[in-house]
Protein backbone atom coordinates (compact mmCIF):
# COMPACT_ATOMS: atom_id res chain seq x y z
CA UNK A 1 0.00 0.00 0.00
CA UNK A 2 1.48 3.36 -1.07
CA UNK A 3 1.57 6.50 1.00
CA UNK A 4 -0.94 9.27 0.29
CA UNK A 5 0.48 12.71 -0.42
CA UNK A 6 -1.12 15.68 1.31
CA UNK A 7 -4.22 15.81 3.49
CA UNK A 8 -7.18 13.72 2.54
CA UNK A 9 -10.27 15.79 1.54
CA UNK A 10 -12.96 15.82 4.21
CA UNK A 11 -15.48 14.83 1.53
CA UNK A 12 -13.61 11.54 1.19
CA UNK A 13 -14.07 10.87 4.89
CA UNK A 14 -17.75 11.74 5.20
CA UNK A 15 -20.82 12.10 3.00
CA UNK A 16 -22.12 14.92 5.16
CA UNK A 17 -22.51 18.54 4.05
CA UNK A 18 -22.95 21.36 6.56
CA UNK A 19 -26.16 23.35 6.05
CA UNK A 20 -26.33 27.03 6.94
CA UNK A 21 -29.75 28.71 6.88
CA UNK A 22 -29.59 32.20 8.39
CA UNK A 23 -32.93 33.76 9.27
CA UNK A 24 -34.21 36.91 7.62
CA UNK A 25 -32.49 38.60 4.71
CA UNK A 26 -28.69 38.66 4.60
CA UNK A 27 -26.85 41.51 2.83
CA UNK A 28 -25.04 40.23 -0.23
CA UNK A 29 -21.67 41.60 0.89
CA UNK A 30 -21.90 39.70 4.19
CA UNK A 31 -22.88 36.43 2.52
CA UNK A 32 -20.17 36.82 -0.12
CA UNK A 33 -17.49 37.41 2.52
CA UNK A 34 -18.63 34.36 4.48
CA UNK A 35 -18.78 32.24 1.33
CA UNK A 36 -15.24 33.16 0.30
CA UNK A 37 -13.90 32.60 3.81
CA UNK A 38 -15.49 29.15 3.95
CA UNK A 39 -14.14 28.30 0.50
CA UNK A 40 -10.62 29.21 1.63
CA UNK A 41 -11.03 26.95 4.63
CA UNK A 42 -12.48 24.18 2.44
CA UNK A 43 -9.51 24.44 0.10
CA UNK A 44 -7.26 24.05 3.15
CA UNK A 45 -9.22 20.95 4.27
CA UNK A 46 -10.22 22.82 7.41
CA UNK A 47 -14.02 22.45 7.05
CA UNK A 48 -16.43 20.10 5.36
CA UNK A 49 -18.51 20.83 2.28
CA UNK A 50 -21.14 23.47 3.03
CA UNK A 51 -24.47 24.58 1.57
CA UNK A 52 -25.66 28.11 2.40
CA UNK A 53 -29.32 28.93 1.71
CA UNK A 54 -30.26 32.60 2.02
CA UNK A 55 -32.46 35.44 0.92
CA UNK A 56 -30.91 38.81 0.11
CA UNK A 57 -32.29 42.33 0.21
CA UNK A 58 -32.55 43.77 -3.33
CA UNK A 59 -29.16 43.59 -5.03
CA UNK A 60 -27.79 43.33 -8.56
CA UNK A 61 -24.61 41.34 -9.04
CA UNK A 62 -22.40 41.65 -12.09
CA UNK A 63 -20.42 38.62 -13.20
CA UNK A 64 -17.27 38.55 -15.32
CA UNK A 65 -19.16 38.64 -18.64
CA UNK A 66 -21.16 41.76 -17.82
CA UNK A 67 -21.17 44.40 -20.57
CA UNK A 68 -22.17 48.07 -20.04
CA UNK A 69 -25.28 47.63 -22.19
CA UNK A 70 -26.57 44.92 -19.83
CA UNK A 71 -27.29 47.60 -17.20
CA UNK A 72 -30.41 49.48 -18.32
CA UNK A 73 -30.76 51.78 -15.29
CA UNK A 74 -28.14 54.17 -14.03
CA UNK A 75 -26.39 53.28 -10.80
CA UNK A 76 -28.05 56.31 -9.22
CA UNK A 77 -31.50 55.02 -10.16
CA UNK A 78 -30.66 51.58 -8.79
CA UNK A 79 -29.60 53.06 -5.46
CA UNK A 80 -32.70 55.28 -5.39
CA UNK A 81 -34.87 52.18 -5.87
CA UNK A 82 -33.44 50.71 -2.67
CA UNK A 83 -31.17 48.16 -4.34
CA UNK A 84 -27.40 47.69 -4.24
CA UNK A 85 -25.01 46.86 -7.07
CA UNK A 86 -21.98 44.60 -6.57
CA UNK A 87 -19.35 42.99 -8.76
CA UNK A 88 -19.18 39.21 -8.40
CA UNK A 89 -16.20 36.98 -9.25
CA UNK A 90 -18.38 34.37 -10.95
CA UNK A 91 -19.23 33.52 -14.52
CA UNK A 92 -22.16 35.06 -16.34
CA UNK A 93 -23.48 38.59 -16.51
CA UNK A 94 -25.93 40.64 -14.44
CA UNK A 95 -28.60 39.09 -12.27
CA UNK A 96 -30.88 40.15 -9.45
CA UNK A 97 -31.28 38.75 -5.94
CA UNK A 98 -33.96 39.84 -3.53
CA UNK A 99 -36.82 38.86 -1.24
CA UNK A 100 -38.85 35.95 -2.52
CA UNK A 101 -35.81 34.35 -4.16
CA UNK A 102 -34.00 31.35 -2.68
CA UNK A 103 -30.24 31.72 -3.15
CA UNK A 104 -27.98 28.69 -2.77
CA UNK A 105 -24.22 28.86 -2.30
CA UNK A 106 -22.71 25.35 -2.35
CA UNK A 107 -19.09 25.28 -1.20
CA UNK A 108 -17.96 21.87 -2.37
CA UNK A 109 -14.62 20.23 -3.02
CA UNK A 110 -14.96 18.72 -6.52
CA UNK A 111 -11.59 16.97 -6.27
CA UNK A 112 -8.42 17.11 -8.30
CA UNK A 113 -10.13 16.64 -11.67
CA UNK A 114 -13.31 18.70 -11.36
CA UNK A 115 -16.00 18.35 -14.00
CA UNK A 116 -17.59 21.79 -13.89
CA UNK A 117 -20.12 20.96 -16.59
CA UNK A 118 -21.35 17.96 -14.62
CA UNK A 119 -21.54 20.14 -11.52
CA UNK A 120 -23.71 22.70 -13.33
CA UNK A 121 -26.02 19.96 -14.60
CA UNK A 122 -26.40 18.70 -11.02
CA UNK A 123 -27.40 22.14 -9.79
CA UNK A 124 -29.98 22.32 -12.55
CA UNK A 125 -31.25 18.87 -11.64
CA UNK A 126 -31.73 19.89 -8.01
CA UNK A 127 -33.95 22.79 -9.07
CA UNK A 128 -35.86 20.82 -11.70
CA UNK A 129 -36.72 18.09 -9.20
CA UNK A 130 -37.61 20.57 -6.46
CA UNK A 131 -39.83 22.44 -8.90
CA UNK A 132 -41.62 19.21 -9.78
CA UNK A 133 -42.19 18.61 -6.08
CA UNK A 134 -43.99 21.97 -5.99
CA UNK A 135 -46.04 21.07 -9.06
CA UNK A 136 -44.07 23.13 -11.58
CA UNK A 137 -42.51 21.51 -14.65
CA UNK A 138 -39.11 22.98 -15.49
CA UNK A 139 -36.35 22.09 -17.93
CA UNK A 140 -32.82 22.83 -19.07
CA UNK A 141 -31.85 24.82 -22.14
CA UNK A 142 -29.84 23.23 -24.91
CA UNK A 143 -27.62 26.30 -25.13
CA UNK A 144 -27.79 28.24 -21.83
CA UNK A 145 -27.04 27.30 -18.24
CA UNK A 146 -29.93 27.66 -15.81
CA UNK A 147 -33.43 26.31 -15.31
CA UNK A 148 -36.26 27.38 -17.60
CA UNK A 149 -39.93 27.27 -18.44
CA UNK A 150 -40.12 27.75 -22.19
CA UNK A 151 -37.91 30.74 -23.00
CA UNK A 152 -38.21 32.26 -19.52
CA UNK A 153 -35.57 31.61 -16.89
CA UNK A 154 -36.75 30.75 -13.39
CA UNK A 155 -33.31 30.02 -11.93
CA UNK A 156 -30.00 31.66 -12.81
CA UNK A 157 -26.74 29.82 -12.14
CA UNK A 158 -23.25 31.24 -11.95
CA UNK A 159 -20.21 29.60 -10.37
CA UNK A 160 -16.48 29.86 -9.85
CA UNK A 161 -13.82 27.41 -8.74
CA UNK A 162 -11.30 28.42 -6.09
CA UNK A 163 -7.90 26.80 -6.53
CA UNK A 164 -9.38 24.80 -9.39
CA UNK A 165 -11.56 22.60 -7.21
CA UNK A 166 -13.70 24.36 -4.55
CA UNK A 167 -17.01 25.81 -5.74
CA UNK A 168 -18.21 29.36 -5.10
CA UNK A 169 -21.51 31.13 -5.83
CA UNK A 170 -24.44 29.01 -7.03
CA UNK A 171 -28.04 29.70 -8.04
CA UNK A 172 -30.96 32.05 -7.45
CA UNK A 173 -34.41 30.45 -7.69
CA UNK A 174 -37.31 32.85 -8.21
CA UNK A 175 -40.06 31.68 -5.87
CA UNK A 176 -42.25 34.75 -5.43
CA UNK A 177 -39.75 37.34 -6.57
CA UNK A 178 -41.03 40.74 -7.70
CA UNK A 179 -40.04 40.36 -11.35
CA UNK A 180 -40.19 44.10 -12.00
CA UNK A 181 -36.71 44.33 -10.45
CA UNK A 182 -35.37 42.66 -13.60
CA UNK A 183 -36.45 45.70 -15.64
CA UNK A 184 -33.18 47.36 -14.61
CA UNK A 185 -30.98 44.83 -16.42
CA UNK A 186 -30.66 42.46 -19.34
CA UNK A 187 -30.84 39.33 -17.16
CA UNK A 188 -27.75 37.19 -17.63
CA UNK A 189 -26.99 39.27 -20.73
CA UNK A 190 -29.65 37.39 -22.73
CA UNK A 191 -31.71 39.88 -24.77
CA UNK A 192 -34.18 37.46 -26.33
CA UNK A 193 -35.32 35.60 -23.22
CA UNK A 194 -37.38 36.52 -20.19
CA UNK A 195 -37.64 35.72 -16.51
CA UNK A 196 -40.39 34.12 -14.47
CA UNK A 197 -41.06 32.72 -11.02
CA UNK A 198 -42.46 29.53 -9.59
CA UNK A 199 -45.47 31.45 -8.28
CA UNK A 200 -46.21 32.90 -11.71
CA UNK A 201 -45.91 29.50 -13.35
CA UNK A 202 -47.98 27.68 -10.74
CA UNK A 203 -50.71 30.29 -10.49
CA UNK A 204 -50.38 30.21 -6.72
CA UNK A 205 -48.03 31.60 -4.12
CA UNK A 206 -44.86 29.51 -3.75
CA UNK A 207 -42.65 30.86 -1.00
CA UNK A 208 -39.00 30.48 -0.14
CA UNK A 209 -40.12 28.68 3.02
CA UNK A 210 -41.98 26.11 0.90
CA UNK A 211 -39.09 25.57 -1.52
CA UNK A 212 -36.22 25.45 0.96
CA UNK A 213 -36.89 21.92 2.30
CA UNK A 214 -37.62 20.67 -1.22
CA UNK A 215 -34.29 22.02 -2.46
CA UNK A 216 -32.52 20.56 0.56
CA UNK A 217 -33.99 17.11 -0.03
CA UNK A 218 -33.19 17.13 -3.73
CA UNK A 219 -29.69 18.44 -3.07
CA UNK A 220 -29.06 15.48 -0.78
CA UNK A 221 -30.38 13.15 -3.46
CA UNK A 222 -28.50 14.57 -6.46
CA UNK A 223 -25.20 15.11 -4.65
CA UNK A 224 -25.49 11.90 -2.61
CA UNK A 225 -24.87 13.63 0.69
CA UNK A 226 -26.59 14.25 4.01
CA UNK A 227 -27.20 17.81 5.13
CA UNK A 228 -26.32 18.55 8.76
CA UNK A 229 -27.26 21.84 10.44
CA UNK A 230 -24.17 23.92 11.16
CA UNK A 231 -23.83 25.50 14.58
CA UNK A 232 -22.30 28.76 13.28
CA UNK A 233 -24.70 31.07 11.38
CA UNK A 234 -23.79 33.18 8.36
CA UNK A 235 -22.65 36.69 9.40
ABEGO torsion letter per residue (X at the ends): XBBBBEBBBAAAABABBBBBBBBEBBBAAAAAAAAAAAAAAAAAGABBBBBBBBBBBBBBBBBAABBAAABABBAAAAAAAGBBBBBBBBBEBBBBBBBGBBBBBBBBBAEABBBAAAAAAAAAAAAAAAAAAAGBBBBBBAABBEBBBEABBABBBBBBBBGGABBBEEBBBBAABBAAAAAABBBGGBAABBBBBAAAAAGBBBBAAAAAAAAAAAAAAAAGBBBBBBABBBX
